C-alpha cells in the first residue's frame, strides 16, 4: 500500500463514517493528506483529516478520529490506527501491505512511479535557447540539465512533450559575432563590443580554410560570409555539446522565420484590430502590467517598426497554432519581465494566461576550494558547459545542476563533486545502486528461486523504513511534475540511498545466507526488497539523465 493508496482508503473510510452518522461526505477534501511521522514510534503514516473536517461535519475532531481509527482497524491492510492529541491519526500498515509495495515495484519495473495526470496534454517546453554567438555558459548549462529532466518527468506523467530550442541568427548580437570573426580572420584585435576567446579564432580559421579568398572580399560580402557560416559552425558546436551532455531537442525554431513569414506583422495587426493594444506617444502598447510586468510594453514603436516583443507575441501564437495546450518557457535570471508580457500576449489573443508558464533560473557559480572559477579556456570570459563537464563529468554536472530549486543560485564545488566517496551526493546515490546490484549478483549462487518470500516477516525498523521510502516515489514524481521541480527527485534519491545504506550495512539485515545456511523466506523477501530498491534508484537516475552504474 503506497501513500496514495492509503490516502484513497482514508477518504473512502471517512466518507463511509460520515454517511453512517448522517453527515455529508462533501465536507471531505478532494485529497486526504498523509505524511510520514518524524518519530517512527508514532507509526508508518499520520493524517490530520479528522481535524480538518470534524467540526464541519458537526463532530468533535477527536471523536471523529476515534471513529476513523475503529473503522480502519477492521481493514486487512491496517495493523493499527491510533488517535493522538486533538485528533491526529497515526497509522501502522500490516506487514503484508508493505510487502505489496515491493511487489508492485517489481511488477511495474521501469514504469514504476509513472502516472497519467498529464495524459492528453501537449506541452511545448522551451529551454536553453542561447543565441549562436558562443559556447553555452553555466546558466544555459543549468537549463539544459533542468529542462531535460523536467521534460522526462512531465512525460512520465503522461504528457506529450516537445523540447524546443529558440534562437536568432540576425540582430545586433549576431552582427557583433560576425565582426569578431572578420577581425580575427584579418589579424585585427577583437572589436570593443565583440566576442573574444579561442573559439572565435577557431571558427574564423575554419571559414578561411574553406574560403581562402574571404579576407580579400568587399566588407559587406565578407561580413555576410562570416555571419552565415560562423552561425552555422557555432550552432553545430552547440548542438554537439548538448548531445554529448545527453540533451537533444525535437524542434530548433529560428526567430527570424517569424519576421520573414510575416507572422509578426500579422499577429500585431490582429491585436491592433481587436482593440487589445492602446496608443500613447505615437506608439502602440500592450498592458502587460495587468499580468505582473513592471511596466507596459511597446509593441509598435513610434517609427512604425515592431518592437522586440512583437517576435514573442508571434512566437506564442505559433506555438498555440501547433496545438500546444501549455507553453513552458525556461529563461535566465534577467528575464522576470517576460512573465507578465507573455501572459499578457496570451490574454490578448483570448487565451487563458495560464497556458503560459515562465520558469526563471538563477545564477550558477563554480568554485575550486573557496576560489570562484570565472575564466574559460576557450570562451575567455565565461565558464562554459564544456568547462564544467571536463572538470567533473556529465553525470556530476547534470546531477549538481538539477539538485537545487531553480529559484536559488547554486555554488558547484569542484572538489566535492569529484570525490569518490559518500560525501559526494551523486556518489552516495550511485553507490547505493551499485551495492544493490552486487547483492543481486551474489544471490545467483544460492537457491533463492525455490523459496517464496514472506514479507510479513520483515518487521525490523530498517526494513519498514526502506519500504515506506520506496512507496513515496510515485507521489514525489507526481509533485515534481505538478510543481515543475525536478530537484525533488534528486532529494528523494538521496533519501532513498540514506535508507538503503544502513539497511545493507546492518548485519541483522542479512540478505545472503551465511556459509551453508539455507535460504529462508525472510532472506527471499529481503532480496526482493533489494531488487525493488535497485529499480527505483535506476528509474529516478534515468529521469535525471544520470547513469546507474552496476559497480563502483
C-alpha positions as CSV (number, residue, x, y, z in Angstrom):
1,X,0.0,0.0,0.0
2,X,1.5,3.3,-1.2
3,X,0.8,6.6,0.4
4,X,-1.6,7.3,-2.4
5,X,-3.4,4.1,-1.8
6,X,-3.6,4.9,1.9
7,X,-5.0,8.4,1.1
8,X,-7.7,6.8,-1.0
9,X,-8.6,4.3,1.7
10,X,-8.7,7.1,4.3
11,X,-11.1,9.2,2.2
12,X,-13.4,6.3,1.4
13,X,-13.4,5.2,5.1
14,X,-14.1,8.8,6.3
15,X,-16.9,9.1,3.7
16,X,-18.5,5.9,4.9
17,X,-18.2,7.0,8.6
18,X,-19.8,10.4,7.8
19,X,-22.7,8.8,5.9
20,X,-23.4,6.4,8.7
21,X,-23.5,9.4,11.1
22,X,-25.9,11.2,8.8
23,X,-23.3,13.8,7.7
24,X,-22.5,15.0,4.3
25,X,-19.2,13.5,2.9
26,X,-18.8,16.6,0.7
27,X,-17.0,18.2,3.6
28,X,-14.0,16.0,2.9
29,X,-11.1,17.4,0.8
30,X,-10.6,16.0,-2.7
31,X,-7.3,14.5,-1.5
32,X,-6.6,13.4,2.0
33,X,-3.0,14.2,3.1
34,X,-0.9,11.5,4.6
35,X,2.6,12.1,5.9
36,X,5.4,10.0,7.4
37,X,5.9,10.9,11.1
38,X,9.3,12.2,12.2
39,X,9.3,9.6,15.0
40,X,8.8,6.1,13.6
41,X,7.4,5.0,17.0
42,X,4.2,7.0,16.1
43,X,3.5,4.7,13.2
44,X,4.1,4.4,9.5
45,X,1.9,7.3,8.4
46,X,-0.2,10.1,10.0
47,X,-3.1,12.3,8.9
48,X,-5.0,15.3,10.3
49,X,-8.1,14.7,8.2
50,X,-10.3,14.4,11.3
51,X,-9.1,17.8,12.5
52,X,-9.8,19.3,9.0
53,X,-13.4,18.2,8.7
54,X,-14.6,17.2,12.2
55,X,-16.3,20.5,13.1
56,X,-17.6,21.0,9.6
57,X,-19.3,17.6,9.9
58,X,-20.7,18.5,13.3
59,X,-18.4,16.3,15.4
60,X,-15.6,16.8,17.8
61,X,-12.4,16.2,15.7
62,X,-11.1,13.7,18.3
63,X,-14.4,11.8,18.3
64,X,-14.3,11.7,14.5
65,X,-10.7,10.4,14.6
66,X,-11.7,7.6,17.0
67,X,-14.5,6.5,14.7
68,X,-12.0,6.5,11.8
69,X,-9.5,4.5,13.8
70,X,-12.1,1.9,14.7
71,X,-13.2,1.6,11.0
72,X,-9.6,1.5,9.7
73,X,-8.7,-1.2,12.2
74,X,-11.2,-3.5,10.5
75,X,-9.4,-3.3,7.1
76,X,-6.9,-6.0,6.3
77,X,-4.1,-3.6,5.2
78,X,-4.0,-1.7,8.5
79,X,-2.4,-3.2,11.6
80,X,-3.4,-0.4,13.9
81,X,-4.7,3.1,13.8
82,X,-4.4,5.3,17.0
83,X,-5.6,8.7,17.9
84,X,-3.2,11.3,19.3
85,X,-3.7,14.8,20.6
86,X,-6.8,16.7,19.5
87,X,-7.4,14.4,16.5
88,X,-4.3,13.3,14.8
89,X,-4.4,9.7,13.4
90,X,-1.3,7.6,13.5
91,X,-1.4,4.5,11.3
92,X,0.7,1.4,11.1
93,X,0.4,-0.8,8.0
94,X,0.1,-4.5,8.1
95,X,3.4,-6.1,7.0
96,X,1.7,-7.8,4.0
97,X,0.5,-4.4,2.8
98,X,4.1,-3.1,3.0
99,X,5.2,-6.1,1.0
100,X,2.7,-5.2,-1.7
101,X,4.8,-2.1,-2.3
102,X,7.8,-4.2,-3.2
103,X,5.7,-6.5,-5.4
104,X,4.2,-3.5,-7.2
105,X,7.6,-2.0,-7.9
106,X,8.9,-5.2,-9.4
107,X,5.8,-5.8,-11.5
108,X,5.9,-2.2,-12.9
109,X,9.7,-2.2,-13.5
110,X,10.8,0.9,-15.3
111,X,7.3,2.3,-15.3
112,X,7.0,2.4,-11.5
113,X,6.3,5.9,-10.4
114,X,4.7,7.0,-13.7
115,X,1.2,8.4,-13.8
116,X,-1.4,9.7,-16.1
117,X,-2.1,13.1,-14.6
118,X,-1.0,14.9,-17.7
119,X,-2.3,12.3,-20.3
120,X,-3.6,14.1,-23.3
121,X,-1.7,17.4,-22.6
122,X,0.5,18.7,-25.3
123,X,3.4,20.7,-23.7
124,X,5.9,22.9,-25.5
125,X,9.0,23.0,-23.3
126,X,11.4,25.7,-24.4
127,X,14.8,25.8,-22.8
128,X,18.5,26.8,-23.3
129,X,17.6,28.9,-26.4
130,X,21.1,30.6,-26.4
131,X,21.9,32.6,-29.5
132,X,24.8,31.1,-31.5
133,X,27.4,33.7,-30.6
134,X,29.5,31.5,-28.3
135,X,29.6,28.3,-26.3
136,X,26.8,27.6,-23.8
137,X,27.6,29.2,-20.4
138,X,26.9,27.9,-17.0
139,X,23.4,29.4,-16.8
140,X,22.4,27.8,-20.1
141,X,24.0,24.5,-18.9
142,X,21.8,24.6,-15.8
143,X,18.7,25.0,-18.0
144,X,20.0,22.1,-20.3
145,X,20.1,19.8,-17.3
146,X,16.9,21.0,-15.6
147,X,14.9,21.3,-18.8
148,X,15.8,17.8,-20.0
149,X,15.0,16.3,-16.6
150,X,11.7,18.3,-16.4
151,X,10.8,17.0,-19.9
152,X,11.4,13.4,-18.8
153,X,9.3,13.9,-15.6
154,X,6.4,15.5,-17.5
155,X,6.5,12.7,-20.0
156,X,6.4,10.2,-17.1
157,X,3.1,11.7,-16.0
158,X,1.6,11.1,-19.5
159,X,2.3,14.5,-21.2
160,X,3.2,14.7,-24.9
161,X,6.3,16.9,-24.5
162,X,8.1,18.7,-27.4
163,X,11.5,20.1,-26.4
164,X,12.2,23.3,-28.3
165,X,15.2,25.5,-28.8
166,X,14.5,29.1,-30.0
167,X,17.4,31.0,-31.5
168,X,18.2,34.1,-33.5
169,X,20.6,34.3,-36.4
170,X,20.1,38.0,-37.0
171,X,20.3,41.2,-34.9
172,X,22.9,43.2,-33.1
173,X,24.5,40.2,-31.2
174,X,25.0,38.3,-34.4
175,X,26.5,41.4,-36.1
176,X,29.0,41.7,-33.2
177,X,29.8,38.0,-33.6
178,X,30.4,38.3,-37.3
179,X,32.5,41.4,-36.8
180,X,34.6,39.5,-34.3
181,X,35.2,36.7,-36.8
182,X,36.1,39.1,-39.5
183,X,38.6,40.9,-37.2
184,X,40.2,37.5,-36.3
185,X,40.4,36.5,-39.9
186,X,42.2,39.7,-40.8
187,X,44.6,39.6,-37.9
188,X,42.9,42.5,-36.1
189,X,42.1,42.9,-32.5
190,X,38.7,42.0,-31.2
191,X,36.2,44.9,-31.6
192,X,35.4,46.7,-28.4
193,X,31.9,45.3,-28.3
194,X,32.9,42.0,-29.9
195,X,33.4,38.4,-28.6
196,X,36.8,37.1,-27.6
197,X,38.1,33.7,-26.8
198,X,39.9,30.9,-28.6
199,X,36.6,29.7,-30.2
200,X,36.4,32.9,-32.3
201,X,39.8,32.2,-33.9
202,X,38.9,28.5,-34.4
203,X,35.8,29.4,-36.3
204,X,37.4,32.2,-38.3
205,X,40.3,29.9,-39.3
206,X,37.8,27.2,-40.3
207,X,35.9,29.6,-42.6
208,X,39.2,30.9,-44.1
209,X,40.3,27.4,-44.7
210,X,37.1,26.7,-46.7
211,X,37.2,30.2,-48.4
212,X,40.8,31.3,-48.8
213,X,39.7,34.5,-50.6
214,X,37.5,35.5,-47.7
215,X,39.8,38.2,-46.2
216,X,40.0,39.9,-49.5
217,X,36.3,40.2,-50.2
218,X,34.5,43.6,-50.0
219,X,33.4,44.4,-46.5
220,X,29.7,43.7,-47.0
221,X,30.3,40.3,-48.6
222,X,32.9,39.4,-46.1
223,X,30.6,40.2,-43.2
224,X,27.8,38.2,-44.7
225,X,30.0,35.2,-45.3
226,X,31.4,35.1,-41.8
227,X,27.9,35.8,-40.3
228,X,26.3,33.0,-42.3
229,X,29.0,30.3,-41.9
230,X,30.0,31.4,-38.4
231,X,26.5,31.0,-37.1
232,X,26.2,27.6,-38.8
233,X,29.5,26.4,-37.3
234,X,28.8,27.8,-33.8
235,X,25.3,26.3,-33.7
236,X,26.6,22.9,-34.9
237,X,29.1,23.0,-32.0
238,X,26.3,24.0,-29.5
239,X,24.1,21.1,-30.8
240,X,27.1,18.7,-30.5
241,X,27.9,19.8,-27.0
242,X,24.3,19.4,-25.9
243,X,24.1,16.0,-27.4
244,X,27.2,14.9,-25.6
245,X,25.6,16.3,-22.4
246,X,22.6,14.0,-23.1
247,X,20.3,16.8,-24.3
248,X,18.6,16.8,-27.7
249,X,15.7,18.8,-29.0
250,X,12.7,18.0,-31.1
251,X,12.5,21.4,-32.7
252,X,15.0,24.2,-33.4
253,X,13.0,27.3,-34.1
254,X,14.6,30.3,-35.8
255,X,13.2,33.7,-34.6
256,X,13.9,35.3,-38.0
257,X,11.4,33.0,-39.6
258,X,8.6,34.8,-37.8
259,X,9.6,38.1,-39.4
260,X,10.4,36.6,-42.8
261,X,7.0,34.9,-43.0
262,X,5.1,38.0,-41.9
263,X,3.9,36.2,-38.8
264,X,5.0,39.1,-36.5
265,X,3.2,41.8,-38.6
266,X,0.1,39.6,-38.8
267,X,0.0,38.9,-35.1
268,X,0.4,42.6,-34.2
269,X,-2.3,43.7,-36.7
270,X,-4.7,41.1,-35.2
271,X,-4.2,42.6,-31.7
272,X,-4.5,46.1,-33.1
273,X,-7.7,45.4,-34.9
274,X,-9.2,43.7,-31.9
275,X,-8.5,46.6,-29.6
276,X,-6.0,44.8,-27.4
277,X,-3.3,47.5,-27.9
278,X,-3.6,51.1,-26.9
279,X,-1.9,54.1,-28.4
280,X,0.3,56.5,-26.5
281,X,3.1,58.9,-27.5
282,X,2.8,57.8,-31.1
283,X,3.4,54.1,-30.2
284,X,1.2,51.1,-29.6
285,X,1.4,49.4,-26.2
286,X,0.2,46.2,-24.6
287,X,-1.0,46.3,-20.9
288,X,1.4,43.8,-19.6
289,X,1.4,45.3,-16.1
290,X,-2.0,43.7,-15.6
291,X,-0.1,40.4,-15.6
292,X,2.8,41.2,-13.3
293,X,5.1,43.1,-15.6
294,X,6.9,46.1,-14.1
295,X,5.7,48.3,-17.0
296,X,3.5,48.2,-20.1
297,X,5.5,47.3,-23.2
298,X,5.7,49.0,-26.6
299,X,4.7,46.6,-29.4
300,X,4.8,49.1,-32.3
301,X,7.4,51.9,-32.0
302,X,6.6,55.4,-32.9
303,X,8.5,54.9,-36.2
304,X,6.1,52.2,-37.1
305,X,8.5,49.3,-36.6
306,X,7.8,46.3,-34.4
307,X,9.5,46.2,-31.0
308,X,11.3,43.1,-29.8
309,X,8.1,41.9,-28.0
310,X,6.5,41.5,-31.4
311,X,8.5,38.4,-32.0
312,X,7.5,37.0,-28.6
313,X,3.8,37.6,-29.4
314,X,4.1,35.9,-32.8
315,X,6.0,33.0,-31.3
316,X,3.4,32.3,-28.7
317,X,0.7,32.4,-31.4
318,X,2.8,30.0,-33.5
319,X,3.0,27.5,-30.6
320,X,-0.7,27.6,-29.9
321,X,-1.4,27.1,-33.7
322,X,0.8,24.0,-33.5
323,X,-1.7,22.6,-30.9
324,X,0.2,23.0,-27.7
325,X,-2.0,23.2,-24.6
326,X,0.7,24.5,-22.3
327,X,3.8,26.6,-23.3
328,X,6.6,26.5,-20.7
329,X,9.5,29.0,-21.1
330,X,12.7,28.4,-19.1
331,X,14.5,31.7,-19.0
332,X,17.5,33.3,-17.3
333,X,17.7,35.4,-14.2
334,X,17.4,38.7,-16.1
335,X,14.1,37.8,-17.8
336,X,11.5,38.4,-15.0
337,X,9.6,40.9,-17.1
338,X,8.8,38.1,-19.6
339,X,6.4,36.5,-17.2
340,X,3.9,39.5,-17.4
341,X,4.4,40.2,-21.1
342,X,4.0,36.6,-22.3
343,X,0.8,36.2,-20.2
344,X,-0.4,39.5,-21.5
345,X,0.1,38.2,-25.0
346,X,-1.9,35.1,-24.3
347,X,-4.7,37.1,-22.8
348,X,-4.7,39.5,-25.7
349,X,-5.3,36.6,-28.1
350,X,-8.2,35.4,-25.9
351,X,-6.3,32.6,-24.4
352,X,-6.1,31.7,-20.7
353,X,-2.9,33.3,-19.4
354,X,-2.2,30.1,-17.6
355,X,-1.4,28.5,-20.9
356,X,1.9,30.3,-20.4
357,X,4.3,29.3,-17.6
358,X,7.7,31.0,-17.2
359,X,10.4,29.5,-15.0
360,X,13.2,31.8,-14.1
361,X,16.6,30.2,-13.3
362,X,19.2,31.8,-11.0
363,X,22.9,32.0,-11.3
364,X,25.5,29.2,-11.1
365,X,28.9,29.7,-9.5
366,X,31.8,27.4,-10.0
367,X,34.2,27.0,-7.0
368,X,37.6,25.4,-6.7
369,X,38.1,25.3,-3.0
370,X,37.0,28.7,-1.8
371,X,38.0,30.4,-5.1
372,X,35.5,31.2,-7.8
373,X,36.3,30.0,-11.3
374,X,35.5,32.8,-13.7
375,X,37.5,32.2,-16.9
376,X,37.0,29.6,-19.6
377,X,39.9,28.1,-21.6
378,X,38.1,28.6,-24.9
379,X,35.5,31.3,-24.2
380,X,37.8,33.6,-22.4
381,X,35.2,35.4,-20.3
382,X,32.6,32.9,-19.0
383,X,32.7,29.3,-17.8
384,X,31.0,27.0,-20.3
385,X,29.3,23.6,-20.5
386,X,32.5,22.1,-21.8
387,X,34.5,23.5,-18.8
388,X,32.1,22.0,-16.3
389,X,31.9,18.6,-18.0
390,X,35.7,18.5,-18.3
391,X,36.1,19.3,-14.6
392,X,33.5,16.8,-13.1
393,X,32.0,14.7,-15.9
394,X,28.5,14.6,-17.4
395,X,26.8,12.7,-14.6
396,X,28.0,15.0,-11.8
397,X,27.3,18.1,-13.9
398,X,23.7,17.2,-14.6
399,X,23.1,16.0,-11.0
400,X,24.6,19.0,-9.4
401,X,22.7,21.4,-11.6
402,X,19.3,19.8,-11.0
403,X,19.8,19.2,-7.3
404,X,18.6,22.7,-6.1
405,X,15.5,24.7,-6.8
406,X,15.9,26.9,-9.9
407,X,14.7,29.8,-7.7
408,X,18.0,29.8,-5.9
409,X,21.6,30.4,-7.0
410,X,23.9,27.5,-6.6
411,X,27.6,27.0,-6.0
412,X,29.2,24.0,-7.5
413,X,32.3,22.9,-5.6
414,X,34.6,21.1,-8.0
415,X,36.4,19.4,-5.1
416,X,33.2,18.0,-3.7
417,X,31.8,16.7,-7.0
418,X,35.0,14.9,-8.0
419,X,35.3,13.0,-4.7
420,X,34.9,9.2,-4.9
421,X,33.3,8.8,-1.5
422,X,29.9,9.2,0.1
423,X,30.5,12.9,0.9
424,X,29.7,13.4,-2.8
425,X,25.9,13.3,-3.1
426,X,25.9,11.7,-6.5
427,X,28.5,9.0,-5.5
428,X,26.2,8.3,-2.4
429,X,23.2,7.6,-4.7
430,X,25.1,5.8,-7.4
431,X,26.9,3.7,-4.9
432,X,23.6,2.6,-3.4
433,X,22.6,1.3,-6.8
434,X,25.9,-0.5,-7.3
435,X,25.6,-2.1,-3.9
436,X,22.1,-3.4,-4.7
437,X,23.5,-4.8,-7.9
438,X,26.3,-6.6,-6.0
439,X,23.8,-8.2,-3.6
440,X,21.6,-9.4,-6.5
441,X,24.7,-10.7,-8.4
442,X,25.9,-12.7,-5.3
443,X,22.4,-14.2,-4.8
444,X,22.8,-16.2,-8.0
445,X,25.0,-18.7,-6.1
446,X,22.1,-19.6,-3.8
447,X,18.7,-21.3,-4.4
448,X,16.5,-18.3,-4.0
449,X,14.2,-19.4,-6.8
450,X,12.8,-22.3,-4.8
451,X,11.9,-20.1,-1.7
452,X,8.8,-17.9,-1.6
453,X,9.4,-14.5,0.0
454,X,7.3,-13.8,3.1
455,X,7.0,-10.1,3.5
456,X,5.1,-10.5,6.8
457,X,8.5,-11.5,8.4
458,X,10.1,-8.1,7.6
459,X,9.3,-6.5,10.9
460,X,12.5,-4.6,11.6
461,X,12.6,-0.8,11.6
462,X,15.2,-0.7,8.8
463,X,13.1,-2.9,6.6
464,X,10.0,-0.8,7.2
465,X,11.8,2.5,6.7
466,X,13.2,1.3,3.3
467,X,9.8,0.0,2.1
468,X,8.0,3.2,3.1
469,X,10.6,5.3,1.3
470,X,10.1,3.2,-1.8
471,X,6.4,3.8,-1.6
472,X,6.9,7.6,-1.6
473,X,8.4,7.6,-5.1
474,X,5.1,7.9,-7.2
475,X,4.0,10.8,-5.0
476,X,7.4,12.6,-5.3
477,X,7.4,12.2,-9.0
478,X,3.8,13.5,-9.4
479,X,4.6,16.5,-7.2
480,X,7.8,17.2,-9.2
481,X,5.8,17.3,-12.4
482,X,3.0,19.4,-10.9
483,X,5.4,21.9,-9.3
484,X,7.9,21.8,-12.3
485,X,10.6,21.0,-9.7
486,X,13.0,18.2,-10.8
487,X,15.1,18.8,-7.8
488,X,12.5,16.9,-5.7
489,X,13.5,13.7,-7.5
490,X,17.2,14.3,-6.6
491,X,16.5,14.9,-3.0
492,X,14.3,11.8,-2.9
493,X,17.0,9.6,-4.3
494,X,19.3,10.8,-1.6
495,X,16.7,10.0,1.0
496,X,16.3,6.5,-0.6
497,X,20.1,6.0,-0.6
498,X,20.0,7.1,3.1
499,X,17.5,4.4,3.9
500,X,19.3,1.7,1.9
501,X,22.9,2.1,3.0
502,X,22.2,1.4,6.7
503,X,19.9,-1.5,5.7
504,X,22.7,-3.2,3.8
505,X,25.4,-2.4,6.3
506,X,23.3,-3.8,9.2
507,X,24.4,-7.4,9.9
508,X,20.9,-8.1,11.3
509,X,19.5,-7.3,7.8
510,X,21.4,-10.1,6.1
511,X,20.1,-10.9,2.6
512,X,22.6,-13.6,1.5
513,X,22.8,-16.7,3.9
514,X,26.0,-17.3,5.8
515,X,28.0,-20.4,4.7
516,X,25.9,-23.4,4.3
517,X,22.7,-21.9,5.8
518,X,19.6,-22.4,3.7
519,X,17.7,-19.5,2.1
520,X,14.8,-18.6,4.3
521,X,11.6,-16.8,3.3
522,X,12.8,-13.7,5.1
523,X,16.1,-13.8,3.0
524,X,14.0,-14.1,-0.1
525,X,11.8,-11.2,1.0
526,X,14.8,-9.1,1.6
527,X,16.3,-9.9,-1.8
528,X,13.0,-8.7,-3.4
529,X,13.3,-5.5,-1.4
530,X,16.9,-5.0,-2.7
531,X,15.7,-5.6,-6.2
532,X,12.9,-3.0,-5.7
533,X,15.4,-0.5,-4.4
534,X,17.6,-1.0,-7.4
535,X,14.7,-0.5,-9.7
536,X,13.6,2.8,-8.1
537,X,17.2,4.1,-8.0
538,X,17.6,3.3,-11.7
539,X,14.2,4.9,-12.5
540,X,15.0,8.1,-10.7
541,X,18.5,8.5,-12.0
542,X,17.1,7.8,-15.5
543,X,14.7,10.8,-15.2
544,X,17.7,13.0,-14.4
545,X,19.7,11.7,-17.4
546,X,22.3,10.2,-15.0
547,X,23.7,6.7,-15.2
548,X,23.0,4.0,-12.7
549,X,26.4,2.1,-12.5
550,X,26.4,-1.6,-11.9
551,X,29.6,-1.5,-9.9
552,X,31.8,1.2,-8.4
